[in-house]
Amino acid sequence: MHPSPSNLGSTTSYLFHQLFTLSPKSAVCNHMFSNLKDALMLVSLPPSNMIERERGITVKAQTATMFHRHKFLGSDTNFLLNLIDTPGHVDFSYEVSRSLAACQGALLVVDAAQGVQAQTVANFYLAFESNLAIIPVINKIDQPTADPDRVKAQLKSMFDLDPSDALLTSAKTGHGLEQVLPAVIDRIPPPPGRSTSPLRMLLLDSYYDEYKGVICHVAIVDGALHKGDKICSAATGQSYEVSDVGIMHPELVTTGILLAGQVGYIVSGMRSTKEARVGDTLHHTRTVIHPLPGFKPAKHMVFSGLYPADGSDFEALNHAIERLTCNDASVSVTKESSTALGLGFRCGFLGLLHMDVFHQRLEQARSLTHVISTVPTVPYIFEYSNGSKLQVQNPAALPSNPKYQLVACREPTVIATIIIPSDYVGPVITLCAERRGEQLEYSFIDSQRAFMKYRMPLREIVVDFYNELKSITSGYASFDYEDSEYQASDLVKLDILLNGQPVDAMATIVHKSKALRVGRELVEKLKKFIDSRQMFEIIIQAAIGSKVIARETLSAMRKNVLAKCYGGDVTRKRKLLEKQKEGKKRMKRVGSVDIPQEAFHELLKVS
């Protein structure tokens, strides 16, 4: 969430700070802010896209630069602080990891009424492993249900933080906010970079602007960057000339220079965001430097197919996806074809919310409302007797009758963290057991809340696990997960057949113990949505290889060919009936089953 006077203190979000001092005579110190409320107004502007406004969440990390005058060593000194508001949801943890590289400290903001949440635990350890200075802030102390003492005890038991270091604030009333910025300046160290060293800057993010081209967000680790400098990419070796450089204040403000420790933007004439590799090191041409460590590549955990409802809209869909991926490089896109849906794309996402946000952006920004998305799947690994390994992202790509014997199947797992009121422990344990979860840890944070940790297959949580968890806990549960290793599992490919022909878009990979139930549900749903006014019989089947495990039949629409036969020779009636019977056989042999778009939407959508 965006930190603002009304909502600062979301337990699922972090406010990262990067701090260094400036000379009072510095040219960029034109605006001074003496309290945190003024600073928060910088980063509380309307979100960068419509999705964030509608959902009330942060999808992209938001950066702003503020100036603050503080008494330091007996005299007033101007300080410059770079604030980064990062997403709190696990699907966007990649944004958090990139922000950590530009920060020296973090504010751990916890709700005084709700206490520590699962996302708070995950983001705390990200910051802790990055050796950041952490300042605990307990917000919303003005609420009637606030219990700061209980929250302090939670911070001590879960994170081993000194309760006396916690700041008590209310962003709504302004109480305690005057303590935050002095605490930031006193407790968070300045960046370790030197302006006299050769230039090294870390590329944090990039996006495409209609008028300026590619705009890169960078953190200056060493040296200084001026407008007109020629820089080089350590990854690609390409050279560019910096045409604009400045800070986010919070809009782009040209300064002409960035010094060591600053976070800002540069415009260097890059033609596409593919040239701006996140984690790349940029430096002056003709200088030899040691590249920075950078980031691990984004790991796609969920895959889904996107197809136009009308085949003639393929080019429009292709153009829309290209434009959206310019501002979201964490989405992978490959073209694929389906016999049922035609040409489309197989897209990889960081998680289910990431996928949902991308689909919504596709519909709103590009006015493409007739797009069919397939059931989200996770990457599996299948090992065969000849030693080969097949990584499957699309179930249709897995052969139903492989040439070699299948030796092992592996599926990705996650370590799930669940924090719930103690009254709901029983139903949650039952739910996790049904989803093939393995309990790793179970403890009580205090007398009212329980902490649970499970190892679970990713396949079991990407569809409807979170909704079920919220339902059985009356909305009080908090849930978060992190990637874990692949583990062996008994997986099978479930095919849907119409009159013996497989519908590849409806193929799915399920655990063998659940194949029968899933197959019956699919054929029953499909029977409801296929138009029953067919002139020939339709057989709907669910099969594992050559074994059919579920079947439904749609009877042919019967036309009364004897309506005009009043009496007369019975052989004439038989002749008409036989002719109709032969016609139905011929139609069944050459006819095709029309699956309406509504059927795909109901069967392929997320539950």
Secondary structure, DSSP 4 states (H G I P E B T S, - for coil): ----TTTTT-TT-EEEEEEEEE-TT-TT------SHHHHHHHH-SPPSSHHHHHHTS-SS-EEEEEEEEEEETTEEEEEEEEEEEE--SGGGHHHHHHHHTT-SEEEEEEETTTB--HHHHHHHHHHHHTT-EEEEEEE-TTSTT--HHHHHHHHHHHH---GGGPEE-BTTTTBTGGGHHHHHHHHSPPP---TTSPPEEEEEEEEEETTTEEEEEEEEEES-EETT-EEEETTT--EEE--EEEEESSSEEE-SEE-TT-EEEEE---SSTTTS-TT-EEEETT---PPP---PPP---EEEEEEESSGGGHHHHHHHHHHHHHS-TT-EEEEEEETTTEEEEEEEESSHHHHHHHHHHHHHHH----EEEPPPB--EEEEETTS-EEEESSGGGS-SS-SS-EEEEEEEEEEEEEEEEGGGHHHHHHHHHHTT-EEEEEEESSSSEEEEEEEEEGGGTTTTHHHHHHHHTTT--EEEEEEEEEEE--EEEEEEEETTEE-GGG-EEEEGGGHHHHHHHHHHHHHHHS-S--SS-EEEEEEETTEEEEEEEEPPPPP-TTTT--SS-HHHHHHHHHHHHHHHHHHHHH------HHHHHHHHS--
